[in-house]
Amino acid sequence: MSEVDYICAETFYENQEQLFPKPVAADIDEAYEFLKECMAEVFEDKTELAEFMKDEGVDISGYDDVSDALEVFELPDGRYLYVEA
């Protein structure tokens, strides 16, 4: 796991409607603060992400790919951002 960074904030800001019906952040700085407050998690690969989701009790059986979950944002550098809603 790694920490939330600018790439996470930018990706979340640009795609926040994937998880929330209304924007929760008006800019990238607000997105960064939101991710820190909700203790978003960043994973290096899908295996690490899937293990975390299982450990948290998330039912992933309905997904062909865990990255299809609404709470998961694929980052441009290949990592995955998990935002608990």
MOPAC internal coordinates of N, CA, C and O (Angstrom, degrees):
PM7 1SCF
backbone

  N    0.0000 0     0.00 0     0.00 0    0    0    0
  C    1.4435 1     0.00 0     0.00 0    1    0    0
  C    1.5261 1   109.21 1     0.00 0    2    1    0
  O    1.2310 1   121.43 1   -34.78 1    3    2    1
  N    1.3133 1   114.86 1   145.22 1    3    2    1
  C    1.4589 1   119.51 1   175.11 1    5    3    2
  C    1.5312 1   108.46 1  -126.03 1    6    5    3
  O    1.2310 1   120.99 1    -3.05 1    7    6    5
  N    1.3074 1   115.70 1   176.95 1    7    6    5
  C    1.4607 1   120.68 1  -175.82 1    9    7    6
  C    1.5236 1   111.47 1   -90.90 1   10    9    7
  O    1.2310 1   121.53 1   -23.15 1   11   10    9
  N    1.3231 1   114.68 1   156.85 1   11   10    9
  C    1.4604 1   121.50 1   175.15 1   13   11   10
  C    1.5244 1   108.04 1   -62.25 1   14   13   11
  O    1.2310 1   120.45 1   -44.99 1   15   14   13
  N    1.3300 1   116.74 1   135.01 1   15   14   13
  C    1.4546 1   121.64 1   179.85 1   17   15   14
  C    1.5309 1   109.96 1  -136.32 1   18   17   15
  O    1.2310 1   120.73 1     7.90 1   19   18   17
  N    1.3216 1   116.21 1  -172.10 1   19   18   17
  C    1.4637 1   121.53 1  -177.36 1   21   19   18
  C    1.5273 1   111.93 1   -59.59 1   22   21   19
  O    1.2310 1   120.14 1   140.32 1   23   22   21
  N    1.3369 1   117.34 1   -39.68 1   23   22   21
  C    1.4655 1   120.46 1   179.72 1   25   23   22
  C    1.5269 1   109.87 1   -61.17 1   26   25   23
  O    1.2310 1   120.41 1   138.04 1   27   26   25
  N    1.3186 1   116.82 1   -41.96 1   27   26   25
  C    1.4695 1   121.60 1   177.76 1   29   27   26
  C    1.5264 1   110.57 1   -61.57 1   30   29   27
  O    1.2310 1   121.18 1   131.94 1   31   30   29
  N    1.3349 1   115.34 1   -48.06 1   31   30   29
  C    1.4639 1   120.16 1  -177.73 1   33   31   30
  C    1.5204 1   111.12 1   -62.33 1   34   33   31
  O    1.2310 1   120.20 1   136.12 1   35   34   33
  N    1.3096 1   117.21 1   -43.88 1   35   34   33
  C    1.4609 1   121.28 1  -179.54 1   37   35   34
  C    1.5329 1   110.99 1   -64.17 1   38   37   35
  O    1.2310 1   120.48 1   134.52 1   39   38   37
  N    1.3196 1   116.68 1   -45.48 1   39   38   37
  C    1.4631 1   121.19 1  -179.95 1   41   39   38
  C    1.5228 1   110.49 1   -63.55 1   42   41   39
  O    1.2310 1   120.56 1   134.22 1   43   42   41
  N    1.3307 1   116.54 1   -45.78 1   43   42   41
  C    1.4597 1   119.80 1   178.85 1   45   43   42
  C    1.5274 1   110.66 1   -62.86 1   46   45   43
  O    1.2310 1   119.93 1   133.84 1   47   46   45
  N    1.3166 1   117.74 1   -46.16 1   47   46   45
  C    1.4633 1   121.68 1  -179.90 1   49   47   46
  C    1.5313 1   111.10 1   -56.24 1   50   49   47
  O    1.2310 1   120.36 1   134.63 1   51   50   49
  N    1.3076 1   116.92 1   -45.37 1   51   50   49
  C    1.4651 1   121.46 1  -177.16 1   53   51   50
  C    1.5270 1   112.74 1   -72.28 1   54   53   51
  O    1.2310 1   119.70 1   160.10 1   55   54   53
  N    1.3329 1   118.18 1   -19.90 1   55   54   53
  C    1.4649 1   121.67 1  -174.24 1   57   55   54
  C    1.5228 1   114.11 1  -126.44 1   58   57   55
  O    1.2310 1   119.94 1  -163.12 1   59   58   57
  N    1.3236 1   117.73 1    16.88 1   59   58   57
  C    1.4605 1   120.37 1  -174.11 1   61   59   58
  C    1.5254 1   113.61 1   -60.76 1   62   61   59
  O    1.2310 1   119.53 1   156.15 1   63   62   61
  N    1.3242 1   118.50 1   -23.85 1   63   62   61
  C    1.4620 1   121.08 1   179.17 1   65   63   62
  C    1.5278 1   111.63 1   -68.77 1   66   65   63
  O    1.2310 1   120.24 1   167.10 1   67   66   65
  N    1.3160 1   117.15 1   -12.90 1   67   66   65
  C    1.4609 1   121.91 1   174.73 1   69   67   66
  C    1.5316 1   110.30 1   -62.61 1   70   69   67
  O    1.2310 1   120.44 1   147.88 1   71   70   69
  N    1.3310 1   116.76 1   -32.12 1   71   70   69
  C    1.4586 1   121.86 1  -174.85 1   73   71   70
  C    1.5227 1   113.42 1  -112.12 1   74   73   71
  O    1.2310 1   120.12 1   148.32 1   75   74   73
  N    1.3188 1   117.37 1   -31.68 1   75   74   73
  C    1.4631 1   121.50 1  -176.24 1   77   75   74
  C    1.5265 1   110.92 1  -121.05 1   78   77   75
  O    1.2310 1   120.21 1   -39.49 1   79   78   77
  N    1.3535 1   117.20 1   140.51 1   79   78   77
  C    1.4626 1   119.17 1  -179.16 1   81   79   78
  C    1.5347 1   113.10 1   -69.25 1   82   81   79
  O    1.2310 1   120.41 1   153.63 1   83   82   81
  N    1.3300 1   116.81 1   -26.37 1   83   82   81
  C    1.4690 1   122.04 1   177.56 1   85   83   82
  C    1.5215 1   107.83 1  -124.58 1   86   85   83
  O    1.2310 1   120.31 1   -29.59 1   87   86   85
  N    1.3303 1   117.00 1   150.41 1   87   86   85
  C    1.4634 1   119.17 1   178.81 1   89   87   86
  C    1.5403 1   111.43 1   -59.56 1   90   89   87
  O    1.2310 1   120.87 1   -41.18 1   91   90   89
  N    1.3176 1   115.94 1   138.82 1   91   90   89
  C    1.4600 1   121.48 1   175.64 1   93   91   90
  C    1.5252 1   110.72 1  -103.82 1   94   93   91
  O    1.2310 1   120.50 1   171.39 1   95   94   93
  N    1.3302 1   116.64 1    -8.61 1   95   94   93
  C    1.4602 1   122.17 1   179.80 1   97   95   94
  C    1.5247 1   109.22 1  -137.82 1   98   97   95
  O    1.2310 1   121.01 1   -47.22 1   99   98   97
  N    1.3380 1   115.68 1   132.78 1   99   98   97
  C    1.4631 1   121.14 1  -178.85 1  101   99   98
  C    1.5251 1   112.23 1   -88.42 1  102  101   99
  O    1.2310 1   120.26 1   163.42 1  103  102  101
  N    1.3361 1   117.10 1   -16.58 1  103  102  101
  C    1.4572 1   121.12 1   178.50 1  105  103  102
  C    1.5301 1   109.16 1  -156.15 1  106  105  103
  O    1.2310 1   120.55 1    -1.11 1  107  106  105
  N    1.3040 1   116.55 1   178.89 1  107  106  105
  C    1.4613 1   120.63 1  -175.74 1  109  107  106
  C    1.5236 1   111.68 1   -66.46 1  110  109  107
  O    1.2310 1   120.19 1   144.47 1  111  110  109
  N    1.3324 1   117.23 1   -35.53 1  111  110  109
  C    1.4731 1   119.48 1   177.94 1  113  111  110
  C    1.5273 1   110.99 1   -63.10 1  114  113  111
  O    1.2310 1   120.36 1   137.47 1  115  114  113
  N    1.3226 1   116.92 1   -42.53 1  115  114  113
  C    1.4694 1   120.59 1   177.15 1  117  115  114
  C    1.5263 1   110.55 1   -65.58 1  118  117  115
  O    1.2310 1   120.44 1   142.40 1  119  118  117
  N    1.3208 1   116.76 1   -37.60 1  119  118  117
  C    1.4644 1   120.39 1   177.73 1  121  119  118
  C    1.5230 1   109.98 1   -62.12 1  122  121  119
  O    1.2310 1   120.25 1   137.29 1  123  122  121
  N    1.3236 1   117.12 1   -42.71 1  123  122  121
  C    1.4603 1   121.55 1   178.73 1  125  123  122
  C    1.5319 1   110.25 1   -61.07 1  126  125  123
  O    1.2310 1   120.30 1   133.23 1  127  126  125
  N    1.3144 1   117.02 1   -46.77 1  127  126  125
  C    1.4688 1   121.08 1  -179.99 1  129  127  126
  C    1.5246 1   110.68 1   -63.97 1  130  129  127
  O    1.2310 1   120.32 1   138.83 1  131  130  129
  N    1.3258 1   117.00 1   -41.17 1  131  130  129
  C    1.4654 1   120.59 1   178.35 1  133  131  130
  C    1.5227 1   110.68 1   -60.31 1  134  133  131
  O    1.2310 1   120.46 1   134.42 1  135  134  133
  N    1.3192 1   116.73 1   -45.58 1  135  134  133
  C    1.4625 1   120.77 1  -179.16 1  137  135  134
  C    1.5209 1   111.19 1   -63.62 1  138  137  135
  O    1.2310 1   120.00 1   140.98 1  139  138  137
  N    1.3246 1   117.61 1   -39.02 1  139  138  137
  C    1.4593 1   121.05 1   177.63 1  141  139  138
  C    1.5317 1   110.92 1   -65.92 1  142  141  139
  O    1.2310 1   120.55 1   137.49 1  143  142  141
  N    1.3418 1   116.55 1   -42.51 1  143  142  141
  C    1.4660 1   121.36 1  -178.51 1  145  143  142
  C    1.5246 1   112.09 1   -65.79 1  146  145  143
  O    1.2310 1   120.30 1   139.90 1  147  146  145
  N    1.3157 1   117.02 1   -40.10 1  147  146  145
  C    1.4633 1   119.26 1  -177.41 1  149  147  146
  C    1.5280 1   111.47 1   -87.89 1  150  149  147
  O    1.2310 1   120.93 1  -172.31 1  151  150  149
  N    1.3217 1   115.83 1     7.69 1  151  150  149
  C    1.4620 1   122.90 1   177.49 1  153  151  150
  C    1.5300 1   112.32 1    53.58 1  154  153  151
  O    1.2310 1   121.47 1  -130.48 1  155  154  153
  N    1.3354 1   114.79 1    49.52 1  155  154  153
  C    1.4597 1   120.84 1   175.82 1  157  155  154
  C    1.5243 1   108.77 1   -60.60 1  158  157  155
  O    1.2310 1   120.85 1   -27.41 1  159  158  157
  N    1.3044 1   115.98 1   152.59 1  159  158  157
  C    1.4570 1   122.47 1  -177.82 1  161  159  158
  C    1.5290 1   109.88 1  -117.90 1  162  161  159
  O    1.2310 1   120.60 1   -33.40 1  163  162  161
  N    1.3136 1   116.46 1   146.60 1  163  162  161
  C    1.4614 1   122.18 1   179.13 1  165  163  162
  C    1.5277 1   108.04 1  -120.72 1  166  165  163
  O    1.2310 1   120.92 1   -48.12 1  167  166  165
  N    1.3359 1   115.85 1   131.88 1  167  166  165
  C    1.4583 1   121.49 1  -176.53 1  169  167  166
  C    1.5213 1   110.61 1  -122.70 1  170  169  167
  O    1.2310 1   121.60 1   -34.66 1  171  170  169
  N    1.3215 1   114.54 1   145.34 1  171  170  169
  C    1.4599 1   120.86 1  -177.27 1  173  171  170
  C    1.5226 1   112.78 1   -74.94 1  174  173  171
  O    1.2310 1   120.25 1   151.57 1  175  174  173
  N    1.3396 1   117.13 1   -28.43 1  175  174  173
  C    1.4658 1   119.67 1  -178.03 1  177  175  174
  C    1.5310 1   110.34 1  -154.25 1  178  177  175
  O    1.2310 1   120.92 1    -7.43 1  179  178  177
  N    1.3287 1   115.84 1   172.57 1  179  178  177
  C    1.4662 1   121.45 1  -177.12 1  181  179  178
  C    1.5198 1   112.37 1   -67.18 1  182  181  179
  O    1.2310 1   120.18 1   148.37 1  183  182  181
  N    1.3027 1   117.26 1   -31.63 1  183  182  181
  C    1.4623 1   120.38 1   179.71 1  185  183  182
  C    1.5212 1   110.30 1   -63.81 1  186  185  183
  O    1.2310 1   120.68 1   132.57 1  187  186  185
  N    1.3146 1   116.31 1   -47.43 1  187  186  185
  C    1.4654 1   121.87 1   178.06 1  189  187  186
  C    1.5264 1   110.32 1   -61.79 1  190  189  187
  O    1.2310 1   120.48 1   137.82 1  191  190  189
  N    1.3294 1   116.69 1   -42.18 1  191  190  189
  C    1.4582 1   122.19 1   178.15 1  193  191  190
  C    1.5241 1   111.10 1   -61.99 1  194  193  191
  O    1.2310 1   120.24 1   132.60 1  195  194  193
  N    1.3231 1   117.15 1   -47.40 1  195  194  193
  C    1.4669 1   121.87 1  -178.97 1  197  195  194
  C    1.5314 1   110.83 1   -62.19 1  198  197  195
  O    1.2310 1   120.11 1   138.55 1  199  198  197
  N    1.3139 1   117.39 1   -41.45 1  199  198  197
  C    1.4672 1   121.02 1   178.42 1  201  199  198
  C    1.5259 1   110.66 1   -62.26 1  202  201  199
  O    1.2310 1   120.47 1   136.51 1  203  202  201
  N    1.3273 1   116.71 1   -43.49 1  203  202  201
  C    1.4579 1   121.05 1   178.24 1  205  203  202
  C    1.5231 1   110.81 1   -61.07 1  206  205  203
  O    1.2310 1   120.75 1   132.89 1  207  206  205
  N    1.3310 1   116.17 1   -47.11 1  207  206  205
  C    1.4638 1   120.22 1  -177.61 1  209  207  206
  C    1.5331 1   110.44 1   -62.40 1  210  209  207
  O    1.2310 1   120.19 1   138.35 1  211  210  209
  N    1.3239 1   117.24 1   -41.65 1  211  210  209
  C    1.4687 1   120.72 1   177.35 1  213  211  210
  C    1.5237 1   110.51 1   -62.41 1  214  213  211
  O    1.2310 1   120.58 1   134.75 1  215  214  213
  N    1.3322 1   116.50 1   -45.25 1  215  214  213
  C    1.4650 1   121.28 1   179.58 1  217  215  214
  C    1.5289 1   111.83 1   -61.47 1  218  217  215
  O    1.2310 1   120.62 1   148.71 1  219  218  217
  N    1.3354 1   116.42 1   -31.29 1  219  218  217
  C    1.4656 1   121.57 1   179.74 1  221  219  218
  C    1.5308 1   112.19 1   -83.55 1  222  221  219
  O    1.2310 1   120.40 1   176.34 1  223  222  221
  N    1.3199 1   116.85 1    -3.66 1  223  222  221
  C    1.4595 1   120.88 1   178.75 1  225  223  222
  C    1.5152 1   114.49 1    84.62 1  226  225  223
  O    1.2310 1   120.09 1  -164.33 1  227  226  225
  N    1.3244 1   117.43 1    15.67 1  227  226  225
  C    1.4597 1   121.70 1   178.38 1  229  227  226
  C    1.5256 1   107.99 1   -77.70 1  230  229  227
  O    1.2310 1   120.69 1   -51.12 1  231  230  229
  N    1.3365 1   116.29 1   128.88 1  231  230  229
  C    1.4556 1   120.89 1   178.28 1  233  231  230
  C    1.5271 1   108.35 1   -78.54 1  234  233  231
  O    1.2310 1   120.67 1   -72.20 1  235  234  233
  N    1.3104 1   116.33 1   107.80 1  235  234  233
  C    1.4668 1   120.70 1  -178.86 1  237  235  234
  C    1.5251 1   112.04 1  -102.34 1  238  237  235
  O    1.2310 1   120.64 1  -172.85 1  239  238  237
  N    1.3265 1   116.39 1     7.15 1  239  238  237
  C    1.4656 1   119.77 1  -177.51 1  241  239  238
  C    1.5335 1   113.00 1   -66.07 1  242  241  239
  O    1.2310 1   119.87 1   157.08 1  243  242  241
  N    1.3107 1   117.86 1   -22.92 1  243  242  241
  C    1.4511 1   121.39 1  -178.71 1  245  243  242
  C    1.5238 1   114.16 1   -83.72 1  246  245  243
  O    1.2310 1   120.32 1   179.59 1  247  246  245
  N    1.3214 1   116.99 1    -0.41 1  247  246  245
  C    1.4648 1   121.07 1  -177.50 1  249  247  246
  C    1.5236 1   110.72 1  -110.14 1  250  249  247
  O    1.2310 1   120.90 1   -46.72 1  251  250  249
  N    1.3242 1   115.89 1   133.28 1  251  250  249
  C    1.4576 1   119.97 1   171.37 1  253  251  250
  C    1.5282 1   109.08 1   -69.70 1  254  253  251
  O    1.2310 1   121.40 1   148.56 1  255  254  253
  N    1.3225 1   114.92 1   -31.44 1  255  254  253
  C    1.4574 1   122.72 1  -177.83 1  257  255  254
  C    1.5282 1   107.13 1  -140.28 1  258  257  255
  O    1.2310 1   119.42 1   -53.50 1  259  258  257
  N    1.3222 1   118.72 1   126.50 1  259  258  257
  C    1.4707 1   120.73 1  -177.22 1  261  259  258
  C    1.5215 1   112.45 1   -60.36 1  262  261  259
  O    1.2310 1   120.20 1   156.95 1  263  262  261
  N    1.3120 1   117.22 1   -23.05 1  263  262  261
  C    1.4663 1   119.18 1   179.26 1  265  263  262
  C    1.5276 1   112.09 1   -72.48 1  266  265  263
  O    1.2310 1   120.14 1   174.15 1  267  266  265
  N    1.3423 1   117.34 1    -5.85 1  267  266  265
  C    1.4648 1   120.89 1   176.59 1  269  267  266
  C    1.5415 1   112.26 1   -80.78 1  270  269  267
  O    1.2310 1   120.03 1   168.42 1  271  270  269
  N    1.3245 1   117.55 1   -11.58 1  271  270  269
  C    1.4670 1   120.97 1  -179.94 1  273  271  270
  C    1.5230 1   109.49 1   -63.97 1  274  273  271
  O    1.2310 1   120.47 1   -37.85 1  275  274  273
  N    1.3209 1   116.71 1   142.15 1  275  274  273
  C    1.4643 1   121.41 1  -179.18 1  277  275  274
  C    1.5206 1   112.33 1   -58.47 1  278  277  275
  O    1.2310 1   120.21 1   149.72 1  279  278  277
  N    1.3144 1   117.20 1   -30.28 1  279  278  277
  C    1.4636 1   122.42 1  -176.76 1  281  279  278
  C    1.5262 1   113.04 1   -78.11 1  282  281  279
  O    1.2310 1   120.32 1   173.36 1  283  282  281
  N    1.3223 1   117.00 1    -6.64 1  283  282  281
  C    1.4658 1   121.67 1  -175.25 1  285  283  282
  C    1.5271 1   110.07 1  -104.93 1  286  285  283
  O    1.2310 1   121.55 1   -49.90 1  287  286  285
  N    1.3256 1   114.64 1   130.10 1  287  286  285
  C    1.4573 1   121.87 1   177.11 1  289  287  286
  C    1.5217 1   107.69 1  -118.66 1  290  289  287
  O    1.2310 1   120.83 1   -59.69 1  291  290  289
  N    1.3262 1   116.01 1   120.31 1  291  290  289
  C    1.4611 1   119.77 1   178.12 1  293  291  290
  C    1.5255 1   108.31 1   -78.87 1  294  293  291
  O    1.2310 1   120.68 1   -54.17 1  295  294  293
  N    1.3029 1   116.31 1   125.83 1  295  294  293
  C    1.4597 1   121.82 1  -177.67 1  297  295  294
  C    1.5216 1   110.17 1   -89.22 1  298  297  295
  O    1.2310 1   119.99 1   -29.19 1  299  298  297
  N    1.3281 1   117.63 1   150.81 1  299  298  297
  C    1.4684 1   120.31 1  -175.99 1  301  299  298
  C    1.5344 1   114.07 1   -62.58 1  302  301  299
  O    1.2310 1   120.04 1   160.85 1  303  302  301
  N    1.3293 1   117.52 1   -19.15 1  303  302  301
  C    1.4691 1   119.95 1  -179.87 1  305  303  302
  C    1.5322 1   112.93 1   -94.10 1  306  305  303
  O    1.2310 1   120.62 1  -169.91 1  307  306  305
  N    1.3489 1   116.43 1    10.09 1  307  306  305
  C    1.4589 1   120.85 1   176.07 1  309  307  306
  C    1.5178 1   115.16 1    94.97 1  310  309  307
  O    1.2310 1   119.79 1   173.41 1  311  310  309
  N    1.3214 1   118.01 1    -6.59 1  311  310  309
  C    1.4631 1   120.90 1   176.84 1  313  311  310
  C    1.5262 1   109.44 1   -84.00 1  314  313  311
  O    1.2310 1   121.09 1    -4.67 1  315  314  313
  N    1.3461 1   115.52 1   175.33 1  315  314  313
  C    1.4616 1   121.63 1  -179.41 1  317  315  314
  C    1.5191 1   109.97 1  -130.15 1  318  317  315
  O    1.2310 1   121.11 1   -46.91 1  319  318  317
  N    1.3221 1   115.49 1   133.09 1  319  318  317
  C    1.4621 1   123.09 1   177.71 1  321  319  318
  C    1.5214 1   107.88 1  -102.98 1  322  321  319
  O    1.2310 1   120.93 1   -52.10 1  323  322  321
  N    1.3378 1   115.84 1   127.90 1  323  322  321
  C    1.4561 1   121.10 1   177.80 1  325  323  322
  C    1.5230 1   107.62 1  -112.50 1  326  325  323
  O    1.2310 1   120.78 1   -58.21 1  327  326  325
  N    1.3370 1   116.12 1   121.79 1  327  326  325
  C    1.4561 1   122.11 1  -179.17 1  329  327  326
  C    1.5170 1   108.00 1  -117.50 1  330  329  327
  O    1.2310 1   121.18 1   -66.27 1  331  330  329
  N    1.3135 1   115.35 1   113.73 1  331  330  329
  C    1.4694 1   119.84 1   179.74 1  333  331  330
  C    1.5279 1   108.86 1   -77.56 1  334  333  331
  O    1.2310 1   121.21 1   -57.40 1  335  334  333
  N    1.3250 1   115.29 1   122.60 1  335  334  333
  C    1.4701 1   119.66 1  -177.66 1  337  335  334
  C    1.5042 1   111.85 1   -96.46 1  338  337  335
  O    1.2310 1   120.10 1   180.00 1  339  338  337

